[in-house]
């Protein structure tokens, strides 16, 4: 069975998101323990409730994981749309890999140094890839209509 090549970067970004989830857990749980915070009987509140409680560099991983649940959902939708239309190769494939690579770099900057200017540049570059993928999908849809 053949599949659209653009599905590979989709799988890669999901795998990266899961890696960030585990990185978050492996840093956050020990930080919570150091601060005497237990999950036993804890009532859920709002995101960011541990900001200012545990170390900032611990929270950066959690914040980045949340970011990977936001804009990348648009990437998944447009990549799957391109795959279904048979347009998941060529330039669209390069743009998809570009998006994934830039999001991974964004995660690493966010989780390790959190230099906002660097994060912003990576986020913006990834967003341009997403815009281009969306325009290509729109052109394909209009062309086939």
C-alpha positions in Angstrom: 0.0 0.0 0.0 1.4 3.4 -0.8 0.8 6.5 1.2 1.5 10.2 0.7 5.0 11.2 1.7 3.7 14.2 3.7 2.5 11.8 6.3 6.1 11.2 7.5 6.6 14.7 8.9 3.2 14.4 10.5 4.3 11.3 12.3 7.6 13.0 13.2 5.9 16.0 14.8 3.6 13.7 16.8 6.7 11.7 17.9 8.5 14.9 18.9 5.4 16.1 20.9 5.5 12.9 22.8 9.2 13.3 23.5 8.5 16.8 24.9 5.7 15.3 27.0 8.1 12.8 28.6 10.8 15.5 29.0 8.2 17.6 30.8 7.3 14.7 33.1 10.9 13.7 33.9 11.7 17.3 34.9 8.5 18.4 36.4 7.8 15.5 38.8 11.2 15.8 40.5 10.8 19.6 40.8 7.4 19.2 42.4 8.8 16.6 44.8 11.6 19.1 45.7 8.9 21.7 46.5 6.8 19.3 48.5 4.0 19.2 46.0 2.1 15.9 45.8 -0.5 14.9 43.2 -2.3 12.8 45.8 -5.7 14.4 46.4 -4.7 17.4 44.3 -7.6 19.2 42.6 -6.9 20.4 39.1 -6.9 24.1 38.5 -5.7 26.1 35.5 -2.6 25.8 33.3 0.4 27.6 34.6 -0.5 27.1 38.3 3.1 25.9 38.9 4.6 29.1 37.4 6.6 30.7 40.1 6.4 27.6 42.3 8.8 25.3 40.5 11.9 26.5 38.7 11.3 28.5 35.5 13.5 26.1 33.4 11.2 23.2 34.5 8.1 25.1 33.4 9.6 25.9 30.0 9.1 22.3 29.0 5.5 22.3 30.1 4.8 25.6 28.3 6.4 24.2 25.1 4.4 21.0 25.3 1.3 23.2 25.4 2.5 25.1 22.4 2.8 21.8 20.5 -0.9 21.2 21.1 -1.8 24.6 19.6 -0.6 25.7 16.1 0.6 22.3 15.0 -3.0 21.1 15.0 -3.4 23.4 11.9 -0.3 21.7 10.4 -1.8 18.3 10.9 -5.1 19.4 9.3 -3.4 20.9 6.3 -0.9 18.1 5.8 -3.7 15.5 5.9 -5.7 17.6 3.5 -2.7 17.7 1.1 -2.2 14.0 1.5 -5.8 13.3 0.7 -5.7 15.5 -2.4 -2.5 13.8 -3.6 -0.4 16.9 -3.2 1.8 15.7 -0.3 5.0 15.6 -2.3 7.5 17.9 -3.9 7.6 21.5 -2.5 4.8 20.7 0.0 6.9 17.8 1.4 9.9 20.2 1.8 7.7 22.8 3.5 6.2 20.2 5.8 9.7 19.0 6.8 10.7 22.6 7.2 7.8 23.2 9.5 8.6 20.2 11.6 12.3 21.0 11.8 11.6 24.6 12.8 9.1 23.5 15.5 11.7 21.1 16.9 14.3 23.8 17.0 11.7 26.1 18.6 11.1 23.5 21.3 14.8 23.1 22.0 15.3 26.8 22.4 12.2 27.1 24.5 13.0 24.2 26.8 16.7 24.9 27.2 17.5 28.7 26.9 14.1 30.3 26.4 15.5 33.3 24.5 12.3 34.9 23.3 13.9 36.5 20.2 15.2 33.2 19.0 11.9 31.5 19.7 10.0 34.2 17.9 12.2 33.9 14.7 11.8 30.1 14.7 8.0 30.4 15.3 7.7 33.0 12.5 9.7 30.9 10.0 7.6 27.8 10.8 4.4 29.9 10.4 5.5 30.9 6.9 5.9 27.2 6.1 2.3 26.6 7.4 1.0 29.6 5.4 2.6 28.3 2.2 1.2 24.8 2.8 -2.3 26.3 3.3 -2.0 28.4 0.2 -1.0 25.4 -1.8 -3.9 23.4 -0.5 -6.3 26.3 -1.3 -5.0 26.6 -4.8 -5.4 22.8 -5.3 -8.9 23.0 -4.0 -9.9 25.9 -6.2 -8.1 24.4 -9.2 -10.0 21.1 -8.9 -13.4 22.8 -8.1 
